Amino acid sequence: MNRPSTSRHAAAATPPARRRGRPPAAGAAPADAALIDFFLERAWSELGLAANTLAGYRRDLVAYSRWLAARGRDFASGDREHVQRYLGERTHAGGAAGGGYKARSNARLLSALRHFHRLLVREGRLAADPTLLVDAPKLPRGLPKALSEADVESLLRAPGDGPLGLRDRAMIELMYATGLRVSELVGISAAQVNLRQGALRVVGKGGKERLVPLGDEAAHWLQRYVAEARPALLKGARSDALFVSNRRSAMTRQMFWTLVKKHALAAGIAPSRISPHVLRHSFATHLLNHGADLRALQLMLGHASLSTTQIYTLVAKEGLKRLHARHHPRG
């Protein structure tokens, strides 16, 4: 296994506003842009937020700054009414035809605005927090979608032979065996895998590390991939990434989604029922169905709160209800 590259760690240690020559909060008014960059620097250094989270905060804050500017306002002069109007306009965008932002999207935006204003008020950069009395949108409690165990078996058998087939089988086996997030799966370095101990060191949200057991089947396919397919794909090149493409570059989330969709079609699974995250949901649901402890599942999934994990108990109960209705004579 290769040693981790210092370039990746150097990038992670670079403040978000300075990465890749990115202009400071491009698109926002100058005064607002300075506040956005100050917030992102502090959020990055104090909270250790993931790059995707920081990028989402940047997009939300820049969009709100533009909306305020169109009304002759900025962050310093915006108030609670502006926040509520902005959320309302996003919800009803598209009129009767629909197409507005969903409640979950607006809840994420409001969370970003709250973090932003709370920090800047604390630091004396803004006088007041206009989000204090704004109610969060009510979120529908949707249950995670999970495949049946038979569907998962079909999906696992779908990749063919050869280096690409071995890679795809190893990735899908690993995700189903460990419940990794997609970003965690494609971001694994070769140094994070210990095949002798059958464990994987995962760096999750907020840079938090956890150890996840591989399981015999996933370890078998991962061993085959590392020994047979990975060298063939790298063609003599070196890479810190565990999973690589036939162009010798690291796999991306988009590439993995494409291959999962392809193999799902080959396995006879409807595209609407499959996504990379569905494998994570299937892992959790199937473990609970077979008697797994909820707190152990929480640790493996990397959930900060047990309440997040508990939603899978509802999925398991719904499955039992359907089983009862289908097979009980009085169901």
C-alpha positions as protocol buffer text, in pm:
chain_id: "A"
residue {
  index: 1
  type: MET
  ca { x: 0 y: 0 z: 0 }
}
residue {
  index: 2
  type: ASN
  ca { x: 134 y: 345 z: -86 }
}
residue {
  index: 3
  type: ARG
  ca { x: 205 y: 611 z: 171 }
}
residue {
  index: 4
  type: PRO
  ca { x: -40 y: 903 z: 177 }
}
residue {
  index: 5
  type: SER
  ca { x: 61 y: 1201 z: -31 }
}
residue {
  index: 6
  type: THR
  ca { x: 157 y: 1522 z: 145 }
}
residue {
  index: 7
  type: SER
  ca { x: -17 y: 1721 z: -130 }
}
residue {
  index: 8
  type: ARG
  ca { x: -360 y: 1604 z: -16 }
}
residue {
  index: 9
  type: HIS
  ca { x: -287 y: 1704 z: 344 }
}
residue {
  index: 10
  type: ALA
  ca { x: -147 y: 2037 z: 227 }
}
residue {
  index: 11
  type: ALA
  ca { x: -469 y: 2108 z: 39 }
}
residue {
  index: 12
  type: ALA
  ca { x: -674 y: 2023 z: 346 }
}
residue {
  index: 13
  type: ALA
  ca { x: -461 y: 2264 z: 550 }
}
residue {
  index: 14
  type: THR
  ca { x: -520 y: 2551 z: 310 }
}
residue {
  index: 15
  type: PRO
  ca { x: -801 y: 2791 z: 410 }
}
residue {
  index: 16
  type: PRO
  ca { x: -1100 y: 2756 z: 173 }
}
residue {
  index: 17
  type: ALA
  ca { x: -1088 y: 3114 z: 45 }
}
residue {
  index: 18
  type: ARG
  ca { x: -730 y: 3061 z: -77 }
}
residue {
  index: 19
  type: ARG
  ca { x: -760 y: 2726 z: -251 }
}
residue {
  index: 20
  type: ARG
  ca { x: -692 y: 2699 z: -624 }
}
residue {
  index: 21
  type: GLY
  ca { x: -674 y: 3075 z: -658 }
}
residue {
  index: 22
  type: ARG
  ca { x: -1046 y: 3104 z: -592 }
}
residue {
  index: 23
  type: PRO
  ca { x: -1162 y: 3471 z: -577 }
}
residue {
  index: 24
  type: PRO
  ca { x: -1306 y: 3572 z: -239 }
}
residue {
  index: 25
  type: ALA
  ca { x: -1684 y: 3507 z: -235 }
}
residue {
  index: 26
  type: ALA
  ca { x: -1718 y: 3591 z: -604 }
}
residue {
  index: 27
  type: GLY
  ca { x: -2058 y: 3738 z: -690 }
}
residue {
  index: 28
  type: ALA
  ca { x: -2133 y: 3899 z: -354 }
}
residue {
  index: 29
  type: ALA
  ca { x: -2115 y: 4272 z: -279 }
}
residue {
  index: 30
  type: PRO
  ca { x: -1763 y: 4367 z: -156 }
}
residue {
  index: 31
  type: ALA
  ca { x: -1868 y: 4428 z: 206 }
}
residue {
  index: 32
  type: ASP
  ca { x: -2065 y: 4103 z: 215 }
}
residue {
  index: 33
  type: ALA
  ca { x: -1784 y: 3913 z: 40 }
}
residue {
  index: 34
  type: ALA
  ca { x: -1541 y: 4010 z: 315 }
}
residue {
  index: 35
  type: LEU
  ca { x: -1784 y: 3883 z: 580 }
}
residue {
  index: 36
  type: ILE
  ca { x: -1842 y: 3557 z: 393 }
}
residue {
  index: 37
  type: ASP
  ca { x: -1470 y: 3490 z: 364 }
}
residue {
  index: 38
  type: PHE
  ca { x: -1416 y: 3575 z: 732 }
}
residue {
  index: 39
  type: PHE
  ca { x: -1691 y: 3331 z: 827 }
}
residue {
  index: 40
  type: LEU
  ca { x: -1561 y: 3051 z: 604 }
}
residue {
  index: 41
  type: GLU
  ca { x: -1207 y: 3089 z: 738 }
}
residue {
  index: 42
  type: ARG
  ca { x: -1330 y: 3066 z: 1097 }
}
residue {
  index: 43
  type: ALA
  ca { x: -1570 y: 2779 z: 1023 }
}
residue {
  index: 44
  type: TRP
  ca { x: -1287 y: 2592 z: 854 }
}
residue {
  index: 45
  type: SER
  ca { x: -1034 y: 2646 z: 1132 }
}
residue {
  index: 46
  type: GLU
  ca { x: -1263 y: 2612 z: 1437 }
}
residue {
  index: 47
  type: LEU
  ca { x: -1518 y: 2353 z: 1330 }
}
residue {
  index: 48
  type: GLY
  ca { x: -1317 y: 2149 z: 1079 }
}
residue {
  index: 49
  type: LEU
  ca { x: -1610 y: 2141 z: 837 }
}
residue {
  index: 50
  type: ALA
  ca { x: -1579 y: 1930 z: 522 }
}
residue {
  index: 51
  type: ALA
  ca { x: -1495 y: 2102 z: 192 }
}
residue {
  index: 52
  type: ASN
  ca { x: -1838 y: 2016 z: 49 }
}
residue {
  index: 53
  type: THR
  ca { x: -2011 y: 2176 z: 349 }
}
residue {
  index: 54
  type: LEU
  ca { x: -1804 y: 2493 z: 317 }
}
residue {
  index: 55
  type: ALA
  ca { x: -1875 y: 2511 z: -56 }
}
residue {
  index: 56
  type: GLY
  ca { x: -2248 y: 2479 z: 16 }
}
residue {
  index: 57
  type: TYR
  ca { x: -2230 y: 2759 z: 275 }
}
residue {
  index: 58
  type: ARG
  ca { x: -2048 y: 2979 z: 24 }
}
residue {
  index: 59
  type: ARG
  ca { x: -2313 y: 2924 z: -247 }
}
residue {
  index: 60
  type: ASP
  ca { x: -2600 y: 2993 z: -5 }
}
residue {
  index: 61
  type: LEU
  ca { x: -2446 y: 3308 z: 140 }
}
residue {
  index: 62
  type: VAL
  ca { x: -2349 y: 3452 z: -198 }
}
residue {
  index: 63
  type: ALA
  ca { x: -2701 y: 3389 z: -334 }
}
residue {
  index: 64
  type: TYR
  ca { x: -2860 y: 3561 z: -33 }
}
residue {
  index: 65
  type: SER
  ca { x: -2617 y: 3854 z: -64 }
}
residue {
  index: 66
  type: ARG
  ca { x: -2719 y: 3900 z: -427 }
}
residue {
  index: 67
  type: TRP
  ca { x: -3087 y: 3890 z: -332 }
}
residue {
  index: 68
  type: LEU
  ca { x: -3030 y: 4156 z: -65 }
}
residue {
  index: 69
  type: ALA
  ca { x: -2827 y: 4374 z: -304 }
}
residue {
  index: 70
  type: ALA
  ca { x: -3115 y: 4372 z: -554 }
}
residue {
  index: 71
  type: ARG
  ca { x: -3323 y: 4533 z: -278 }
}
residue {
  index: 72
  type: GLY
  ca { x: -3062 y: 4787 z: -176 }
}
residue {
  index: 73
  type: ARG
  ca { x: -2956 y: 4593 z: 132 }
}
residue {
  index: 74
  type: ASP
  ca { x: -2657 y: 4399 z: 259 }
}
residue {
  index: 75
  type: PHE
  ca { x: -2585 y: 4165 z: 550 }
}
residue {
  index: 76
  type: ALA
  ca { x: -2546 y: 4460 z: 789 }
}
residue {
  index: 77
  type: SER
  ca { x: -2890 y: 4605 z: 705 }
}
residue {
  index: 78
  type: GLY
  ca { x: -3087 y: 4286 z: 639 }
}
residue {
  index: 79
  type: ASP
  ca { x: -3344 y: 4195 z: 905 }
}
residue {
  index: 80
  type: ARG
  ca { x: -3577 y: 3909 z: 1001 }
}
residue {
  index: 81
  type: GLU
  ca { x: -3835 y: 4011 z: 742 }
}
residue {
  index: 82
  type: HIS
  ca { x: -3576 y: 3983 z: 465 }
}
residue {
  index: 83
  type: VAL
  ca { x: -3480 y: 3632 z: 575 }
}
residue {
  index: 84
  type: GLN
  ca { x: -3846 y: 3523 z: 582 }
}
residue {
  index: 85
  type: ARG
  ca { x: -3921 y: 3681 z: 244 }
}
residue {
  index: 86
  type: TYR
  ca { x: -3618 y: 3514 z: 88 }
}
residue {
  index: 87
  type: LEU
  ca { x: -3719 y: 3173 z: 219 }
}
residue {
  index: 88
  type: GLY
  ca { x: -4077 y: 3231 z: 100 }
}
residue {
  index: 89
  type: GLU
  ca { x: -3971 y: 3332 z: -250 }
}
residue {
  index: 90
  type: ARG
  ca { x: -3752 y: 3024 z: -280 }
}
residue {
  index: 91
  type: THR
  ca { x: -4040 y: 2802 z: -169 }
}
residue {
  index: 92
  type: HIS
  ca { x: -4283 y: 2947 z: -425 }
}
residue {
  index: 93
  type: ALA
  ca { x: -4039 y: 2984 z: -714 }
}
residue {
  index: 94
  type: GLY
  ca { x: -4205 y: 2861 z: -1032 }
}
residue {
  index: 95
  type: GLY
  ca { x: -4558 y: 2963 z: -921 }
}
residue {
  index: 96
  type: ALA
  ca { x: -4845 y: 2724 z: -969 }
}
residue {
  index: 97
  type: ALA
  ca { x: -4630 y: 2503 z: -1191 }
}
residue {
  index: 98
  type: GLY
  ca { x: -4411 y: 2421 z: -892 }
}
residue {
  index: 99
  type: GLY
  ca { x: -4035 y: 2392 z: -913 }
}
residue {
  index: 100
  type: GLY
  ca { x: -3963 y: 2582 z: -590 }
}
residue {
  index: 101
  type: TYR
  ca { x: -3703 y: 2478 z: -338 }
}
residue {
  index: 102
  type: LYS
  ca { x: -3798 y: 2191 z: -109 }
}
residue {
  index: 103
  type: ALA
  ca { x: -3829 y: 2230 z: 268 }
}
residue {
  index: 104
  type: ARG
  ca { x: -3505 y: 2040 z: 325 }
}
residue {
  index: 105
  type: SER
  ca { x: -3313 y: 2278 z: 97 }
}
residue {
  index: 106
  type: ASN
  ca { x: -3454 y: 2582 z: 278 }
}
residue {
  index: 107
  type: ALA
  ca { x: -3375 y: 2425 z: 615 }
}
residue {
  index: 108
  type: ARG
  ca { x: -3013 y: 2381 z: 504 }
}
residue {
  index: 109
  type: LEU
  ca { x: -3004 y: 2745 z: 387 }
}
residue {
  index: 110
  type: LEU
  ca { x: -3146 y: 2870 z: 718 }
}
residue {
  index: 111
  type: SER
  ca { x: -2887 y: 2663 z: 905 }
}
residue {
  index: 112
  type: ALA
  ca { x: -2611 y: 2829 z: 701 }
}
residue {
  index: 113
  type: LEU
  ca { x: -2752 y: 3176 z: 771 }
}
residue {
  index: 114
  type: ARG
  ca { x: -2778 y: 3100 z: 1143 }
}
residue {
  index: 115
  type: HIS
  ca { x: -2419 y: 2978 z: 1168 }
}
residue {
  index: 116
  type: PHE
  ca { x: -2304 y: 3281 z: 970 }
}
residue {
  index: 117
  type: HIS
  ca { x: -2488 y: 3549 z: 1170 }
}
residue {
  index: 118
  type: ARG
  ca { x: -2421 y: 3384 z: 1507 }
}
residue {
  index: 119
  type: LEU
  ca { x: -2045 y: 3386 z: 1451 }
}
residue {
  index: 120
  type: LEU
  ca { x: -2032 y: 3739 z: 1310 }
}
residue {
  index: 121
  type: VAL
  ca { x: -2241 y: 3882 z: 1595 }
}
residue {
  index: 122
  type: ARG
  ca { x: -2015 y: 3706 z: 1844 }
}
residue {
  index: 123
  type: GLU
  ca { x: -1710 y: 3855 z: 1673 }
}
residue {
  index: 124
  type: GLY
  ca { x: -1862 y: 4204 z: 1659 }
}
residue {
  index: 125
  type: ARG
  ca { x: -1878 y: 4210 z: 1280 }
}
residue {
  index: 126
  type: LEU
  ca { x: -2259 y: 4242 z: 1275 }
}
residue {
  index: 127
  type: ALA
  ca { x: -2490 y: 4411 z: 1526 }
}
residue {
  index: 128
  type: ALA
  ca { x: -2781 y: 4164 z: 1529 }
}
residue {
  index: 129
  type: ASP
  ca { x: -2881 y: 3813 z: 1422 }
}
residue {
  index: 130
  type: PRO
  ca { x: -3195 y: 3833 z: 1203 }
}
residue {
  index: 131
  type: THR
  ca { x: -3244 y: 3453 z: 1209 }
}
residue {
  index: 132
  type: LEU
  ca { x: -3315 y: 3426 z: 1584 }
}
residue {
  index: 133
  type: LEU
  ca { x: -3695 y: 3426 z: 1559 }
}
residue {
  index: 134
  type: VAL
  ca { x: -3726 y: 3260 z: 1217 }
}
residue {
  index: 135
  type: ASP
  ca { x: -3893 y: 2918 z: 1235 }
}
residue {
  index: 136
  type: ALA
  ca { x: -3727 y: 2636 z: 1048 }
}
residue {
  index: 137
  type: PRO
  ca { x: -3934 y: 2472 z: 770 }
}
residue {
  index: 138
  type: LYS
  ca { x: -4118 y: 2158 z: 877 }
}
residue {
  index: 139
  type: LEU
  ca { x: -3944 y: 1861 z: 720 }
}
residue {
  index: 140
  type: PRO
  ca { x: -4132 y: 1552 z: 605 }
}
residue {
  index: 141
  type: ARG
  ca { x: -4000 y: 1241 z: 774 }
}
residue {
  index: 142
  type: GLY
  ca { x: -3917 y: 1026 z: 478 }
}
residue {
  index: 143
  type: LEU
  ca { x: -3781 y: 679 z: 533 }
}
residue {
  index: 144
  type: PRO
  ca { x: -3452 y: 582 z: 367 }
}
residue {
  index: 145
  type: LYS
  ca { x: -3492 y: 356 z: 65 }
}
residue {
  index: 146
  type: ALA
  ca { x: -3329 y: 17 z: 89 }
}
residue {
  index: 147
  type: LEU
  ca { x: -3292 y: -272 z: -154 }
}
residue {
  index: 148
  type: SER
  ca { x: -3395 y: -622 z: -63 }
}
residue {
  index: 149
  type: GLU
  ca { x: -3120 y: -868 z: 18 }
}
residue {
  index: 150
  type: ALA
  ca { x: -3195 y: -1051 z: -308 }
}
residue {
  index: 151
  type: ASP
  ca { x: -3157 y: -727 z: -507 }
}
residue {
  index: 152
  type: VAL
  ca { x: -2824 y: -657 z: -340 }
}
residue {
  index: 153
  type: GLU
  ca { x: -2701 y: -1006 z: -430 }
}
residue {
  index: 154
  type: SER
  ca { x: -2801 y: -946 z: -794 }
}
residue {
  index: 155
  type: LEU
  ca { x: -2624 y: -610 z: -796 }
}
residue {
  index: 156
  type: LEU
  ca { x: -2307 y: -762 z: -650 }
}
residue {
  index: 157
  type: ARG
  ca { x: -2300 y: -1028 z: -923 }
}
residue {
  index: 158
  type: ALA
  ca { x: -2354 y: -777 z: -1206 }
}
residue {
  index: 159
  type: PRO
  ca { x: -1994 y: -654 z: -1264 }
}
residue {
  index: 160
  type: GLY
  ca { x: -1808 y: -869 z: -1514 }
}
residue {
  index: 161
  type: ASP
  ca { x: -1453 y: -1002 z: -1514 }
}
residue {
  index: 162
  type: GLY
  ca { x: -1141 y: -803 z: -1585 }
}
residue {
  index: 163
  type: PRO
  ca { x: -982 y: -513 z: -1397 }
}
residue {
  index: 164
  type: LEU
  ca { x: -1285 y: -282 z: -1420 }
}
residue {
  index: 165
  type: GLY
  ca { x: -1527 y: -555 z: -1316 }
}
residue {
  index: 166
  type: LEU
  ca { x: -1308 y: -650 z: -1019 }
}
residue {
  index: 167
  type: ARG
  ca { x: -1282 y: -284 z: -915 }
}
residue {
  index: 168
  type: ASP
  ca { x: -1658 y: -230 z: -938 }
}
residue {
  index: 169
  type: ARG
  ca { x: -1735 y: -550 z: -746 }
}
residue {
  index: 170
  type: ALA
  ca { x: -1485 y: -454 z: -474 }
}
residue {
  index: 171
  type: MET
  ca { x: -1634 y: -104 z: -440 }
}
residue {
  index: 172
  type: ILE
  ca { x: -1994 y: -223 z: -419 }
}
residue {
  index: 173
  type: GLU
  ca { x: -1901 y: -508 z: -180 }
}
residue {
  index: 174
  type: LEU
  ca { x: -1710 y: -264 z: 40 }
}
residue {
  index: 175
  type: MET
  ca { x: -1991 y: -9 z: 51 }
}
residue {
  index: 176
  type: TYR
  ca { x: -2254 y: -271 z: 133 }
}
residue {
  index: 177
  type: ALA
  ca { x: -2030 y: -436 z: 394 }
}
residue {
  index: 178
  type: THR
  ca { x: -1937 y: -115 z: 575 }
}
residue {
  index: 179
  type: GLY
  ca { x: -2214 y: 140 z: 510 }
}
residue {
  index: 180
  type: LEU
  ca { x: -1966 y: 403 z: 395 }
}
residue {
  index: 181
  type: ARG
  ca { x: -2084 y: 734 z: 258 }
}
residue {
  index: 182
  type: VAL
  ca { x: -2007 y: 777 z: -113 }
}
residue {
  index: 183
  type: SER
  ca { x: -1756 y: 1055 z: -41 }
}
residue {
  index: 184
  type: GLU
  ca { x: -1583 y: 829 z: 213 }
}
residue {
  index: 185
  type: LEU
  ca { x: -1568 y: 539 z: -31 }
}
residue {
  index: 186
  type: VAL
  ca { x: -1410 y: 729 z: -321 }
}
residue {
  index: 187
  type: GLY
  ca { x: -1180 y: 918 z: -82 }
}
residue {
  index: 188
  type: ILE
  ca { x: -1020 y: 609 z: 73 }
}
residue {
  index: 189
  type: SER
  ca { x: -644 y: 598 z: 40 }
}
residue {
  index: 190
  type: ALA
  ca { x: -457 y: 270 z: 10 }
}
residue {
  index: 191
  type: ALA
  ca { x: -296 y: 338 z: 348 }
}
residue {
  index: 192
  type: GLN
  ca { x: -636 y: 335 z: 525 }
}
residue {
  index: 193
  type: VAL
  ca { x: -694 y: -36 z: 455 }
}
residue {
  index: 194
  type: ASN
  ca { x: -558 y: -312 z: 678 }
}
residue {
  index: 195
  type: LEU
  ca { x: -648 y: -641 z: 511 }
}
residue {
  index: 196
  type: ARG
  ca { x: -463 y: -850 z: 771 }
}
residue {
  index: 197
  type: GLN
  ca { x: -681 y: -711 z: 1050 }
}
residue {
  index: 198
  type: GLY
  ca { x: -988 y: -686 z: 826 }
}
residue {
  index: 199
  type: ALA
  ca { x: -1049 y: -324 z: 915 }
}
residue {
  index: 200
  type: LEU
  ca { x: -1078 y: 10 z: 743 }
}
residue {
  index: 201
  type: ARG
  ca { x: -984 y: 350 z: 888 }
}
residue {
  index: 202
  type: VAL
  ca { x: -1243 y: 598 z: 764 }
}
residue {
  index: 203
  type: VAL
  ca { x: -1221 y: 977 z: 777 }
}
residue {
  index: 204
  type: GLY
  ca { x: -1581 y: 1097 z: 794 }
}
residue {
  index: 205
  type: LYS
  ca { x: -1764 y: 1426 z: 837 }
}
residue {
  index: 206
  type: GLY
  ca { x: -1572 y: 1694 z: 1022 }
}
residue {
  index: 207
  type: GLY
  ca { x: -1250 y: 1495 z: 985 }
}
residue {
  index: 208
  type: LYS
  ca { x: -1361 y: 1240 z: 1247 }
}
residue {
  index: 209
  type: GLU
  ca { x: -1196 y: 901 z: 1219 }
}
residue {
  index: 210
  type: ARG
  ca { x: -1357 y: 564 z: 1286 }
}
residue {
  index: 211
  type: LEU
  ca { x: -1256 y: 201 z: 1242 }
}
residue {
  index: 212
  type: VAL
  ca { x: -1497 y: -14 z: 1044 }
}
residue {
  index: 213
  type: PRO
  ca { x: -1476 y: -396 z: 1010 }
}
residue {
  index: 214
  type: LEU
  ca { x: -1464 y: -519 z: 650 }
}
residue {
  index: 215
  type: GLY
  ca { x: -1625 y: -862 z: 670 }
}
residue {
  index: 216
  type: ASP
  ca { x: -1486 y: -1172 z: 499 }
}
residue {
  index: 217
  type: GLU
  ca { x: -1659 y: -1129 z: 164 }
}
residue {
  index: 218
  type: ALA
  ca { x: -1564 y: -763 z: 119 }
}
residue {
  index: 219
  type: ALA
  ca { x: -1208 y: -839 z: 232 }
}
residue {
  index: 220
  type: HIS
  ca { x: -1186 y: -1118 z: -27 }
}
residue {
  index: 221
  type: TRP
  ca { x: -1290 y: -895 z: -317 }
}
residue {
  index: 222
  type: LEU
  ca { x: -1078 y: -608 z: -196 }
}
residue {
  index: 223
  type: GLN
  ca { x: -776 y: -839 z: -177 }
}
residue {
  index: 224
  type: ARG
  ca { x: -837 y: -954 z: -533 }
}
residue {
  index: 225
  type: TYR
  ca { x: -877 y: -596 z: -655 }
}
residue {
  index: 226
  type: VAL
  ca { x: -555 y: -481 z: -487 }
}
residue {
  index: 227
  type: ALA
  ca { x: -357 y: -780 z: -613 }
}
residue {
  index: 228
  type: GLU
  ca { x: -495 y: -813 z: -967 }
}
residue {
  index: 229
  type: ALA
  ca { x: -697 y: -515 z: -1089 }
}
residue {
  index: 230
  type: ARG
  ca { x: -538 y: -208 z: -931 }
}
residue {
  index: 231
  type: PRO
  ca { x: -189 y: -267 z: -1077 }
}
residue {
  index: 232
  type: ALA
  ca { x: -344 y: -330 z: -1420 }
}
residue {
  index: 233
  type: LEU
  ca { x: -540 y: -2 z: -1402 }
}
residue {
  index: 234
  type: LEU
  ca { x: -241 y: 200 z: -1279 }
}
residue {
  index: 235
  type: LYS
  ca { x: -13 y: 62 z: -1553 }
}
residue {
  index: 236
  type: GLY
  ca { x: 299 y: 123 z: -1347 }
}
residue {
  index: 237
  type: ALA
  ca { x: 193 y: 463 z: -1213 }
}
residue {
  index: 238
  type: ARG
  ca { x: 164 y: 542 z: -842 }
}
residue {
  index: 239
  type: SER
  ca { x: -147 y: 669 z: -667 }
}
residue {
  index: 240
  type: ASP
  ca { x: -251 y: 719 z: -307 }
}
residue {
  index: 241
  type: ALA
  ca { x: -616 y: 656 z: -398 }
}
residue {
  index: 242
  type: LEU
  ca { x: -738 y: 303 z: -332 }
}
residue {
  index: 243
  type: PHE
  ca { x: -990 y: 301 z: -616 }
}
residue {
  index: 244
  type: VAL
  ca { x: -868 y: 429 z: -952 }
}
residue {
  index: 245
  type: SER
  ca { x: -1007 y: 462 z: -1303 }
}
residue {
  index: 246
  type: ASN
  ca { x: -859 y: 319 z: -1622 }
}
residue {
  index: 247
  type: ARG
  ca { x: -705 y: 663 z: -1671 }
}
residue {
  index: 248
  type: ARG
  ca { x: -504 y: 611 z: -1350 }
}
residue {
  index: 249
  type: SER
  ca { x: -690 y: 888 z: -1168 }
}
residue {
  index: 250
  type: ALA
  ca { x: -888 y: 857 z: -845 }
}
residue {
  index: 251
  type: MET
  ca { x: -1252 y: 758 z: -870 }
}
residue {
  index: 252
  type: THR
  ca { x: -1508 y: 1035 z: -819 }
}
residue {
  index: 253
  type: ARG
  ca { x: -1859 y: 1035 z: -677 }
}
residue {
  index: 254
  type: GLN
  ca { x: -2001 y: 1095 z: -1026 }
}
residue {
  index: 255
  type: MET
  ca { x: -1806 y: 804 z: -1175 }
}
residue {
  index: 256
  type: PHE
  ca { x: -1922 y: 573 z: -898 }
}
residue {
  index: 257
  type: TRP
  ca { x: -2286 y: 677 z: -946 }
}
residue {
  index: 258
  type: THR
  ca { x: -2253 y: 602 z: -1319 }
}
residue {
  index: 259
  type: LEU
  ca { x: -2117 y: 253 z: -1260 }
}
residue {
  index: 260
  type: VAL
  ca { x: -2375 y: 171 z: -990 }
}
residue {
  index: 261
  type: LYS
  ca { x: -2655 y: 273 z: -1225 }
}
residue {
  index: 262
  type: LYS
  ca { x: -2505 y: 62 z: -1506 }
}
residue {
  index: 263
  type: HIS
  ca { x: -2476 y: -248 z: -1291 }
}
residue {
  index: 264
  type: ALA
  ca { x: -2824 y: -196 z: -1145 }
}
residue {
  index: 265
  type: LEU
  ca { x: -2973 y: -198 z: -1496 }
}
residue {
  index: 266
  type: ALA
  ca { x: -2783 y: -518 z: -1573 }
}
residue {
  index: 267
  type: ALA
  ca { x: -2921 y: -670 z: -1252 }
}
residue {
  index: 268
  type: GLY
  ca { x: -3279 y: -577 z: -1345 }
}
residue {
  index: 269
  type: ILE
  ca { x: -3314 y: -307 z: -1077 }
}
residue {
  index: 270
  type: ALA
  ca { x: -3511 y: 3 z: -1178 }
}
residue {
  index: 271
  type: PRO
  ca { x: -3296 y: 320 z: -1187 }
}
residue {
  index: 272
  type: SER
  ca { x: -3546 y: 501 z: -962 }
}
residue {
  index: 273
  type: ARG
  ca { x: -3472 y: 249 z: -685 }
}
residue {
  index: 274
  type: ILE
  ca { x: -3097 y: 277 z: -684 }
}
residue {
  index: 275
  type: SER
  ca { x: -2831 y: 529 z: -593 }
}
residue {
  index: 276
  type: PRO
  ca { x: -2495 y: 496 z: -419 }
}
residue {
  index: 277
  type: HIS
  ca { x: -2654 y: 607 z: -92 }
}
residue {
  index: 278
  type: VAL
  ca { x: -2917 y: 333 z: -119 }
}
residue {
  index: 279
  type: LEU
  ca { x: -2639 y: 82 z: -55 }
}
residue {
  index: 280
  type: ARG
  ca { x: -2562 y: 259 z: 274 }
}
residue {
  index: 281
  type: HIS
  ca { x: -2929 y: 244 z: 370 }
}
residue {
  index: 282
  type: SER
  ca { x: -2943 y: -122 z: 272 }
}
residue {
  index: 283
  type: PHE
  ca { x: -2640 y: -201 z: 488 }
}
residue {
  index: 284
  type: ALA
  ca { x: -2804 y: -41 z: 793 }
}
residue {
  index: 285
  type: THR
  ca { x: -3149 y: -189 z: 736 }
}
residue {
  index: 286
  type: HIS
  ca { x: -3024 y: -542 z: 675 }
}
residue {
  index: 287
  type: LEU
  ca { x: -2801 y: -535 z: 984 }
}
residue {
  index: 288
  type: LEU
  ca { x: -3095 y: -433 z: 1201 }
}
residue {
  index: 289
  type: ASN
  ca { x: -3314 y: -701 z: 1043 }
}
residue {
  index: 290
  type: HIS
  ca { x: -3054 y: -956 z: 1150 }
}
residue {
  index: 291
  type: GLY
  ca { x: -3041 y: -831 z: 1510 }
}
residue {
  index: 292
  type: ALA
  ca { x: -2759 y: -576 z: 1511 }
}
residue {
  index: 293
  type: ASP
  ca { x: -2724 y: -346 z: 1810 }
}
residue {
  index: 294
  type: LEU
  ca { x: -2833 y: 12 z: 1736 }
}
residue {
  index: 295
  type: ARG
  ca { x: -2533 y: 173 z: 1906 }
}
residue {
  index: 296
  type: ALA
  ca { x: -2289 y: -50 z: 1720 }
}
residue {
  index: 297
  type: LEU
  ca { x: -2463 y: 53 z: 1397 }
}
residue {
  index: 298
  type: GLN
  ca { x: -2428 y: 418 z: 1497 }
}
residue {
  index: 299
  type: LEU
  ca { x: -2051 y: 375 z: 1533 }
}
residue {
  index: 300
  type: MET
  ca { x: -2017 y: 200 z: 1198 }
}
residue {
  index: 301
  type: LEU
  ca { x: -2224 y: 462 z: 1015 }
}
residue {
  index: 302
  type: GLY
  ca { x: -2036 y: 748 z: 1180 }
}
residue {
  index: 303
  type: HIS
  ca { x: -2353 y: 919 z: 1307 }
}
residue {
  index: 304
  type: ALA
  ca { x: -2293 y: 1187 z: 1570 }
}
residue {
  index: 305
  type: SER
  ca { x: -2635 y: 1126 z: 1725 }
}
residue {
  index: 306
  type: LEU
  ca { x: -2817 y: 801 z: 1796 }
}
residue {
  index: 307
  type: SER
  ca { x: -3144 y: 966 z: 1688 }
}
residue {
  index: 308
  type: THR
  ca { x: -3010 y: 978 z: 1332 }
}
residue {
  index: 309
  type: THR
  ca { x: -2950 y: 604 z: 1338 }
}
residue {
  index: 310
  type: GLN
  ca { x: -3290 y: 526 z: 1490 }
}
residue {
  index: 311
  type: ILE
  ca { x: -3469 y: 606 z: 1165 }
}
residue {
  index: 312
  type: TYR
  ca { x: -3351 y: 267 z: 1038 }
}
residue {
  index: 313
  type: THR
  ca { x: -3559 y: 96 z: 1306 }
}
residue {
  index: 314
  type: LEU
  ca { x: -3862 y: 251 z: 1136 }
}
residue {
  index: 315
  type: VAL
  ca { x: -3750 y: 106 z: 802 }
}
residue {
  index: 316
  type: ALA
  ca { x: -3719 y: -237 z: 959 }
}
residue {
  index: 317
  type: LYS
  ca { x: -4066 y: -206 z: 1118 }
}
residue {
  index: 318
  type: GLU
  ca { x: -4220 y: -103 z: 786 }
}
residue {
  index: 319
  type: GLY
  ca { x: -4067 y: -411 z: 625 }
}
residue {
  index: 320
  type: LEU
  ca { x: -4217 y: -635 z: 893 }
}
residue {
  index: 321
  type: LYS
  ca { x: -4558 y: -474 z: 844 }
}
residue {
  index: 322
  type: ARG
  ca { x: -4547 y: -543 z: 469 }
}
residue {
  index: 323
  type: LEU
  ca { x: -4436 y: -900 z: 534 }
}
residue {
  index: 324
  type: HIS
  ca { x: -4726 y: -951 z: 778 }
}
residue {
  index: 325
  type: ALA
  ca { x: -4981 y: -798 z: 539 }
}
residue {
  index: 326
  type: ARG
  ca { x: -4860 y: -1014 z: 251 }
}
residue {
  index: 327
  type: HIS
  ca { x: -4843 y: -1351 z: 428 }
}
residue {
  index: 328
  type: HIS
  ca { x: -5074 y: -1344 z: 731 }
}
residue {
  index: 329
  type: PRO
  ca { x: -5423 y: -1487 z: 659 }
}
residue {
  index: 330
  type: ARG
  ca { x: -5579 y: -1184 z: 827 }
}
residue {
  index: 331
  type: GLY
  ca { x: -5322 y: -934 z: 705 }
}
